Amino acid sequence: MKVLLSAEAKRDLGRLPTVMKARGQDVFDRLAKWPEVSGVKWLTDKWAGHARIRTGSWRVIFRVEETRIVVARIRPRKDAYK
C-alpha cells in the first residue's frame, strides 16, 4: 500500500531529531504492508477514523483509505492529540 504524508506531517518530519527520522522511515515501511501491521490503535472522538502507531515516545497518526495510507501527524506523545 502507498504511504503519503499530509503537509502537516511533512513539516513534522522535517522537525524531527535525526534518530527519529530513521525510525519514522521504519514506521512508513511497516505501514506500507497494511493490514499486516502490529501495534496499531484506533482513535476515537476528535480523531475518529484515524489510527496511531508508536515509535518510542512519538506517535504517527494516520488514516487508511482504499489504496493508500495518509499520515496526518508525527508528534511527541504529549502533543500528538491536540
C-alpha positions as CSV (number, residue, x, y, z in Angstrom):
1,M,0.0,0.0,0.0
2,K,1.2,3.5,-0.7
3,V,2.1,5.8,2.2
4,L,1.6,9.5,1.7
5,L,2.3,12.4,4.1
6,S,0.0,15.3,4.6
7,A,1.5,18.8,4.5
8,E,1.5,18.9,8.3
9,A,3.2,15.5,8.6
10,K,5.9,16.7,6.1
11,R,6.6,19.7,8.4
12,D,6.6,17.4,11.4
13,L,9.1,15.1,9.7
14,G,11.4,18.0,8.9
15,R,11.5,19.0,12.5
16,L,12.2,15.5,13.9
17,P,15.6,14.7,15.6
18,T,17.9,12.8,13.2
19,V,17.4,9.5,15.1
20,M,13.6,9.8,14.8
21,K,13.7,10.5,11.1
22,A,15.2,7.0,10.6
23,R,12.6,5.5,12.9
24,G,9.9,7.3,11.1
25,Q,11.0,5.7,7.8
26,D,10.9,2.3,9.5
27,V,7.3,3.1,10.5
28,F,6.4,4.1,7.0
29,D,7.8,0.9,5.7
30,R,5.7,-1.1,8.2
31,L,2.6,0.8,7.2
32,A,3.1,0.0,3.6
33,K,2.5,-3.6,4.5
34,W,-1.0,-2.8,5.7
35,P,-3.0,-4.7,7.1
36,E,-0.2,-6.9,8.5
37,V,0.8,-4.1,10.9
38,S,1.0,-4.7,14.6
39,G,0.8,-2.1,17.4
40,V,-1.9,0.0,15.8
41,K,-4.5,1.6,18.0
42,W,-7.7,3.1,16.5
43,L,-8.5,6.5,17.9
44,T,-11.9,8.0,18.9
45,D,-13.6,11.4,19.4
46,K,-11.8,14.1,17.5
47,W,-9.6,11.6,15.8
48,A,-12.3,9.1,14.9
49,G,-11.3,7.3,11.6
50,H,-7.6,7.7,12.4
51,A,-5.2,5.2,14.0
52,R,-1.9,5.6,15.6
53,I,1.3,3.7,15.8
54,R,4.0,4.3,18.4
55,T,7.7,4.7,17.9
56,G,9.3,5.4,21.3
57,S,7.6,8.4,22.8
58,W,6.5,9.6,19.4
59,R,3.2,8.9,17.7
60,V,2.4,8.6,14.0
61,I,-1.3,9.3,13.4
62,F,-2.7,8.1,10.1
63,R,-5.9,7.2,8.3
64,V,-6.4,4.3,5.9
65,E,-8.1,5.0,2.6
66,E,-8.9,2.5,-0.2
67,T,-5.5,2.3,-1.8
68,R,-3.3,4.4,0.4
69,I,-2.4,5.4,3.9
70,V,-2.2,9.1,4.7
71,V,0.0,10.1,7.6
72,A,-1.6,13.1,9.4
73,R,0.9,13.8,12.1
74,I,4.2,12.8,13.6
75,R,4.5,14.2,17.1
76,P,5.7,13.5,20.6
77,R,3.0,11.8,22.8
78,K,2.3,15.0,24.8
79,D,1.4,17.0,21.7
80,A,0.1,14.3,19.3
81,Y,-3.6,14.5,20.0
82,K,-4.0,18.3,20.4
